[in-house]
Amino acid sequence: MTLTNVLVGIAVLALLALVGLASVATIGIMRLTTSQSAAGSSTGMMWGPGGQMGGYGTMMGPGLMGPGMMGPGSGASTDVATLSLENSEAALESYLTSLGDDNLVLKEVMVFSNHAYAQVEERSSGIGAFEVLIDSATLAVTPEPGPNMMWNLKYGPMASMGMGGGGYPDASAQMPVSAEEAVRAAQSYLEVYEPGTAADEHADPFYGYYTVHILKDGRTEGMLSVNGYTRQVLLHTWHGDFVEMTESDHS
């Protein structure tokens, strides 16, 4: 074997080692993010208004996305003894107070078997601001993963880091995909991936996407989101079994 071949072999091994380290680091970051969300960490992830919880993004271009392709799974917490609509709402109101923005109000709370979920909207516009999860054991409030962090043009994390662009205009309630089109996209997705379920006729608008309830036998079972620019659909796979919900009217 010549010296040249030896040097080439060493270079290849070094490159493979670097790729392996990068992969390990990426996996480590993903696991940290997931564990923080599941544990309900209240530090470092509680972004607020004004671009501190904003952003945008798409995955794999337009079209349908199958289940299980995004999100932390079903979640780690399963103790619902301390979780109810009442204490979930109390935790959320405390969270909103800490943000110091009177324009942000609680719209909807849904309790699942592993955590609670809530939508926060802008009082002035009636447009959804962001979505959060409430840990069932600690009642800590954290940003919901998935569309809330990838597609939110106004309150998502990438917008706060100056990473706007990506073909998207400035944050606006007006999107190329209408609410009706979003519902149809959701229904098409469910017919393929979740047969026996149906999309609710109402789509909740956010800055960059819509969130739609999933119904089974006329009863809410979960939800999915539809990108307001690409019609891309993403199922919220991290919720457990639906328990109960409530909505607030701030009109």
N, C-alpha and C positions, 0 to 999 in steps of 0.2 A: 504493500500500500504506500503510495507516495505521500509526501508531506502535504501536498495540496489537498489530496483527498481527506487526510486527517483534519486539516484546518476547516474544510467544508463541513465535515461531520460534526466538529465541535460547534461551528456556527449554527448548524441546524438544531443541535441539542439545546443550545442556549436560547434560540428563538422559541422552541417548544416549551422550555421552562418558563419563559416570560409570559407566553400565552396562558399557561397553566396557572401562574400566579395571578394574572389578571382575572381569569375565570373564578378563582377562589375568592378574590377580593369582591368581585361583583356579587357572587352568591352570599358572601358575608354581609354586604350592604343590604341585599334583599331580605335576608333573614332578620337583620336588625330592625329594618322598617316594619316588617310583619310583626315581630315580637313587640315592638313599641305599640303598634296599633292594638294588638290582642290584649296587651297588659294594661292599656289605657293610660299610657304615660302622658302627663300633663305638661311636660317640658319639651321645648324644641319643636313641637308639632302643632301647637295651638295658634295657627295663623289667624290674623284678624282682617278687618276690612282695609280698603285702600291699597289693594295689591299685595297684601301679606298672605292672602290665601287665594291666589288667582293663577291663571295659566291656560294652556291650550295643549292640543296634541292629538294625533291620530296614531293608530297602530295598523300596519300592514295594508294601508290604503283603503278605499271604499269597499263596501260589501258587508256580508254577514260575518260575525265572529262566533265560533262555537263556544259552548260553555266550558268553564275551567281554564280559560286562557288569560285571566287576569284576576287579581285579588288574593287575599290571604286565606282563602278556604272558608271553612265553617266557623272559624274563630276558636279561641282557647277556653273562654269562660262559658260555663254552662250552668252556673248557680243563678237561678232566676228568683230565688226566695227574697232577695233584697231589691229586685227590680220590679217596678210598677210604672204605670203612666204618671202617677203623682210624683214619685221621687225622681223619675227621669225628667219631667218637666221642670222640677225645682233645680236640678243640676244644670239643665240647659239655660234657664233664666239667669242663674248665677254666672254661667259661662258668658252669656251675651252681655251681662252687666260689666264683666271684666274687660270686654272689648271696647267699651266706652263709645259705642255708636248707636244713637237712638233710632237710626234708620233701619237697623237690623232687628227683625222680630221673628218669633217662632211661628212656623206655619203648620207643621205636621209632626207627630211623634208616632212611631210604630214600634211596638215591643215584639221582639223575637225571642226564641228560646235561648239564644246565646248572647244577646245584647239588645240595646234599643237603637233606633235610627231616627234621625230628625232632619227636616228641611228648614232652613233659615231663609227668609226672603227679605227683600227691601220694602220697607213700609211705603215709600214714596212711589215706587213703580209697580209693586206687586210681582216683580220678577224674582225667581229664586236666586239667592246669593251663593249658598253652598250647602253641602250635606255633611252630617257628622254622625258618629257612632258614640254610644254611651256604654261604658263597660258595666257588665251586670254585677260585678263584685265591688268595684271601687267607685262607680258612677263618674269616672273620669271621662271627659269629652275629648274626642280626637277626630281629625278630618277623615271622612270616608275615603277609601282608596278608589281606584278605577276612574270613571269619567269625571268625578268631582276634582281629581287632581290632574288628569290628563287633558280634559277638554274645557275646563272652566276658563274663559277668556278674561275674566275680570278679577276673580278671587283665587285662582289656582297658583301653586308655588312657582311655576316657571315664569309667569308674568312678573312676579316680584323680583326675580333675578335678571330682569331685562331681556328675557328670551322670547320676546314677542316675534311675530312674523309667521313663518311656516305656511304662508299662503292665506292666513286669516286676516280679516280687517280688525280695526279696533273693536273693543268690546261693545256690543250692541244687542238690544233685545230683538232686533230684526235679523232673522236668519233665512238663508235661501230655502231651507226645508221648513215647511209649515207644520203646525201642530198636527193637522190631519194627516199629512204625509208621514210624520213620525209615528203616528198610531198604526198606519198601514205597514210601515217598515217593521214595527214591533210585532204585528200580527203575522207577517210573513216569516219572521224569525221563529216565532213560537210554533208555527205549524211544522217547521223543520226540526227544531231542537227540543221543544217541550210540547209534544202533541197532547191534547186534552186540556190545554190551558188557552186563555184568550187575553188579548191586550185590552185594558180599560179604554174607554172612549175618550178619556181626558189625558192629555200629556202636560206635565208640569214643566214650564220653560225655565231654563237657566241661561247664563251667558255662554252660548256655544253648544248647548245640547238640551235634550228633553229627558225627563225621567217619567216612566210609565209603569203603573201598577200591573201586575200579572194576576189574573183571576182564574180560579178553578171552581166550577159549579157556582159561579157568581160571587165567590168569596175571595178576598185578597189573599194571595199566597206569597208574593215576593215582588220584585221589580226588576226592570232593566232600563237602560238609557240608550238614546239614539242621538248620534252626532248631528247637529243642526246644519252642517255643511256637506257631509259625505253620506248621510243616512246609515252610517256604520252603527251596528247594534252591539251592545255589550251587556251581558247578563250579570246581575249582582249575585255572585255565587257564594258570598261570605255570610249571608244571613241564615239563621237556623229556621225553625218552624215558626210561622206567624202566630202571635198570641192575641194582640189587640192593638187598636190605634185610636188617635184623636186628631182633630184638625182645629186650628184657631182661625177666627175671622177678624182681620185687622182693617177691614175696609171702612 
